[in-house]
């Protein structure tokens, strides 16, 4: 199975953001919780999923192009809407337009 077929694209805010008056470190949530959970999940073929985020992965081309390709082409997408972030909602809409299934929304 090709690596790209195992990608779970993580859609979420990055850095520290205020949510309901509380400062939330979304990078810590991703690295301490989401990344581990995604790596433990397996495909129907038995391969582990690979978490990917545009803001932490190194790309040689435009980050926006890579982000859109990953949103549309990833086997799975995991979206955290906890911060009610407009960019997150936009990326979920792009994903839904490309693939009606394979998206997990978390709050």
C-alpha positions as CSV (number, residue, x, y, z in Angstrom):
1,X,0.0,0.0,0.0
2,X,1.4,3.4,-1.0
3,X,2.1,5.9,1.8
4,X,-0.3,8.4,0.4
5,X,-3.1,5.9,0.7
6,X,-2.5,5.8,4.5
7,X,-2.6,9.6,5.1
8,X,-5.1,10.9,7.7
9,X,-5.0,14.7,7.1
10,X,-5.6,16.6,10.3
11,X,-7.7,19.8,10.0
12,X,-7.4,22.0,13.1
13,X,-6.2,25.3,14.3
14,X,-2.5,25.5,15.1
15,X,-0.6,27.2,17.9
16,X,-2.3,28.7,21.0
17,X,-5.8,30.1,20.5
18,X,-8.5,31.4,22.9
19,X,-11.5,29.1,23.1
20,X,-14.4,30.2,25.3
21,X,-12.0,32.4,27.3
22,X,-9.5,29.6,27.8
23,X,-6.1,29.5,26.0
24,X,-5.8,26.2,24.2
25,X,-2.5,24.8,22.8
26,X,-3.7,23.0,19.7
27,X,-0.2,21.9,18.8
28,X,0.0,20.0,22.1
29,X,-3.4,18.4,21.6
30,X,-2.3,17.2,18.2
31,X,1.1,15.8,19.2
32,X,-0.1,14.3,22.5
33,X,-3.5,13.0,21.6
34,X,-4.5,13.1,17.9
35,X,-1.3,11.9,16.4
36,X,-1.1,8.9,18.7
37,X,-4.7,7.9,18.1
38,X,-4.4,8.2,14.3
39,X,-1.2,6.1,14.3
40,X,-3.1,3.4,16.2
41,X,-6.0,3.3,13.7
42,X,-5.7,0.9,10.8
43,X,-7.0,0.7,7.3
44,X,-9.2,-2.2,6.1
45,X,-6.0,-3.6,4.7
46,X,-4.3,-3.6,8.2
47,X,-1.9,-0.7,7.6
48,X,-1.6,2.0,10.2
49,X,-2.7,5.5,9.3
50,X,-0.2,8.3,9.0
51,X,-1.2,11.7,10.5
52,X,-0.3,14.7,8.4
53,X,-0.7,18.5,9.0
54,X,0.2,21.1,6.5
55,X,1.7,23.5,9.1
56,X,4.2,20.9,10.4
57,X,5.1,18.9,7.2
58,X,7.9,20.2,5.0
59,X,6.8,20.8,1.4
60,X,8.8,21.9,-1.7
61,X,5.9,23.6,-3.4
62,X,3.1,25.9,-2.3
63,X,1.7,25.1,1.1
64,X,-1.8,26.0,-0.1
65,X,-1.5,23.6,-3.1
66,X,-0.2,20.8,-0.8
67,X,-3.0,21.5,1.7
68,X,-5.7,21.3,-0.9
69,X,-4.3,18.1,-2.4
70,X,-4.1,16.5,1.0
71,X,-7.6,17.6,2.0
72,X,-9.0,16.2,-1.2
73,X,-6.9,13.1,-1.6
74,X,-6.3,11.7,1.9
75,X,-7.8,8.4,2.8
76,X,-9.2,10.1,6.0
77,X,-9.5,13.6,7.4
78,X,-9.7,14.3,11.1
79,X,-11.2,17.8,11.8
80,X,-11.2,19.5,15.2
81,X,-13.8,22.2,15.3
82,X,-13.3,23.0,19.0
83,X,-12.1,26.6,18.3
84,X,-14.9,27.3,15.7
85,X,-12.1,28.4,13.4
86,X,-13.2,29.7,10.0
87,X,-10.2,28.1,8.2
88,X,-11.1,24.7,9.7
89,X,-14.7,25.1,8.4
90,X,-13.4,26.1,5.0
91,X,-11.2,23.0,4.8
92,X,-14.0,20.7,5.9
93,X,-16.2,22.2,3.1
94,X,-13.4,21.6,0.6
95,X,-13.0,18.0,1.9
96,X,-16.8,17.4,1.8
97,X,-16.9,18.6,-1.8
98,X,-14.1,16.2,-2.8
99,X,-15.2,13.2,-0.7
100,X,-18.5,12.8,1.0
101,X,-17.1,10.2,3.4
102,X,-13.9,9.5,5.3
103,X,-14.1,12.6,7.5
104,X,-14.2,12.5,11.3
105,X,-15.3,15.8,13.0
106,X,-14.3,16.2,16.6
107,X,-15.2,18.9,19.1
